[in-house]
Amino acid sequence: MERRVNRTSHVPIGVVPLASWGVRAVGATADAVVIGVATYLIDVAAGIRARTGYLYLDLAVGFVYSFALVGFWGHTLGMVWMRLDAVDAVEGRTPIGPAKAAIRSLAAGLLTIIPITAFLDLLWPLWDGRNQTLHDKAAGTVVLRH
């Protein structure tokens, strides 16, 4: 079996294990705290008082946070803490780049709008053979633990 090499970090795919659901959940919770604090600070500074305005702001902050960090560095702050990297599911390349990061971040944001889809996205790795969330599937990414 041929092993492809991650062109950025030169880690052979298949050597670095897929991240488990629990580890990913802890990293995502840390990211949610970072996004929540940033959203709150922007809200206070901008004086947004409408509930829907806060929701849109939170979605925008979450999108920018995930898009920028995963797209250009391969991980968010929560992922760094848990030693995770989002990589291209076929090539193993990280960072995944702006196009895949935009799809991944947009899918994650859209899935959180409806509670049942947010719940499905959260739990999907529990029965998925590659431990992918729905937003990973949309972007063609997997998350590895190093």
C-alpha positions as CSV (number, residue, x, y, z in Angstrom):
1,M,0.0,0.0,0.0
2,E,1.4,3.4,-1.0
3,R,1.6,6.0,1.7
4,R,1.2,9.6,0.7
5,V,3.2,12.2,2.5
6,N,1.8,15.4,4.0
7,R,3.7,18.0,2.0
8,T,3.8,20.6,4.8
9,S,4.8,18.5,7.8
10,H,6.0,15.4,6.0
11,V,3.9,13.1,8.1
12,P,2.8,9.9,6.3
13,I,-1.0,9.5,6.2
14,G,-1.9,6.5,8.2
15,V,0.9,7.0,10.7
16,V,-0.8,9.8,12.6
17,P,-4.1,8.6,14.1
18,L,-7.5,10.1,13.5
19,A,-8.7,12.2,16.3
20,S,-11.2,10.6,18.6
21,W,-14.7,12.1,19.2
22,G,-13.8,13.0,22.8
23,V,-10.6,14.8,22.0
24,R,-12.3,16.7,19.2
25,A,-15.2,17.6,21.6
26,V,-12.8,19.1,24.1
27,G,-11.1,21.1,21.5
28,A,-14.4,22.3,20.0
29,T,-15.6,23.3,23.5
30,A,-12.4,25.4,24.0
31,D,-13.0,27.0,20.6
32,A,-16.6,27.8,21.6
33,V,-15.4,29.6,24.7
34,V,-12.9,31.6,22.6
35,I,-15.6,32.5,20.1
36,G,-18.1,33.3,22.8
37,V,-15.7,35.7,24.6
38,A,-14.8,37.4,21.3
39,T,-18.5,37.7,20.3
40,Y,-19.3,39.2,23.7
41,L,-16.5,41.7,23.6
42,I,-17.5,42.8,20.1
43,D,-21.2,43.0,21.1
44,V,-20.4,45.2,24.1
45,A,-18.1,47.5,22.0
46,A,-20.7,47.7,19.2
47,G,-23.8,47.9,21.4
48,I,-25.7,45.2,19.7
49,R,-28.8,44.5,21.9
50,A,-31.0,42.4,19.6
51,R,-30.9,38.7,20.1
52,T,-30.8,37.9,16.4
53,G,-28.0,40.4,15.9
54,Y,-26.0,38.6,18.5
55,L,-26.7,35.3,16.8
56,Y,-25.5,36.6,13.4
57,L,-22.4,38.2,15.1
58,D,-21.6,34.9,16.8
59,L,-21.9,33.0,13.4
60,A,-19.7,35.6,11.7
61,V,-17.0,35.4,14.5
62,G,-17.1,31.6,14.4
63,F,-16.7,31.6,10.6
64,V,-13.8,34.0,10.5
65,Y,-12.1,32.3,13.5
66,S,-12.3,28.8,12.0
67,F,-11.7,29.9,8.4
68,A,-8.6,31.9,9.1
69,L,-7.0,29.5,11.6
70,V,-7.8,26.2,9.9
71,G,-7.3,27.5,6.4
72,F,-3.9,29.1,7.0
73,W,-2.4,27.1,9.9
74,G,-4.3,23.9,9.9
75,H,-5.8,24.2,13.4
76,T,-7.8,26.5,15.8
77,L,-6.6,27.3,19.3
78,G,-8.7,24.5,20.8
79,M,-7.1,22.1,18.2
80,V,-3.6,23.3,19.2
81,W,-4.4,22.6,22.8
82,M,-5.6,19.1,22.0
83,R,-2.8,18.5,19.4
84,L,-5.1,18.2,16.4
85,D,-4.8,19.2,12.8
86,A,-7.4,19.4,10.0
87,V,-6.0,17.9,6.9
88,D,-7.1,17.2,3.4
89,A,-8.8,13.8,3.5
90,V,-7.1,12.5,0.3
91,E,-3.7,14.1,0.3
92,G,-3.1,14.6,4.0
93,R,-2.1,18.2,3.3
94,T,-2.2,20.9,6.0
95,P,-3.0,23.7,6.0
96,I,-6.1,22.9,3.9
97,G,-6.1,26.3,2.3
98,P,-8.8,29.0,2.1
99,A,-11.2,27.2,-0.3
100,K,-11.6,24.0,1.8
101,A,-11.5,26.1,5.0
102,A,-14.4,28.3,3.7
103,I,-16.5,25.3,2.9
104,R,-15.7,23.6,6.2
105,S,-16.4,26.8,8.2
106,L,-19.6,27.7,6.3
107,A,-21.0,24.1,6.6
108,A,-20.3,24.1,10.4
109,G,-22.0,27.5,10.8
110,L,-25.0,26.5,8.7
111,L,-25.4,23.2,10.6
112,T,-25.5,25.0,13.9
113,I,-28.5,27.1,13.0
114,I,-30.9,24.2,13.2
115,P,-30.5,22.3,16.5
116,I,-31.1,18.8,15.1
117,T,-28.4,19.3,12.4
118,A,-26.0,20.7,15.0
119,F,-26.6,17.7,17.1
120,L,-26.1,15.3,14.1
121,D,-22.9,17.1,13.1
122,L,-21.6,16.9,16.7
123,L,-22.3,13.1,17.0
124,W,-21.5,12.0,13.4
125,P,-17.9,11.0,14.2
126,L,-19.2,8.4,16.7
127,W,-20.3,6.1,13.9
128,D,-18.2,7.4,11.0
129,G,-15.3,5.2,9.9
130,R,-13.0,8.2,9.5
131,N,-14.3,10.1,12.6
132,Q,-15.5,12.9,10.3
133,T,-18.2,15.4,11.2
134,L,-20.7,16.5,8.5
135,H,-18.7,19.7,8.0
136,D,-15.5,17.6,7.5
137,K,-17.3,15.6,4.8
138,A,-18.5,18.7,3.1
139,A,-15.0,20.0,2.8
140,G,-13.2,16.7,2.3
141,T,-11.1,16.9,5.5
142,V,-10.2,14.7,8.4
143,V,-8.8,15.6,11.8
144,L,-5.6,14.0,13.0
145,R,-4.1,13.8,16.5
146,H,-0.3,14.1,16.7
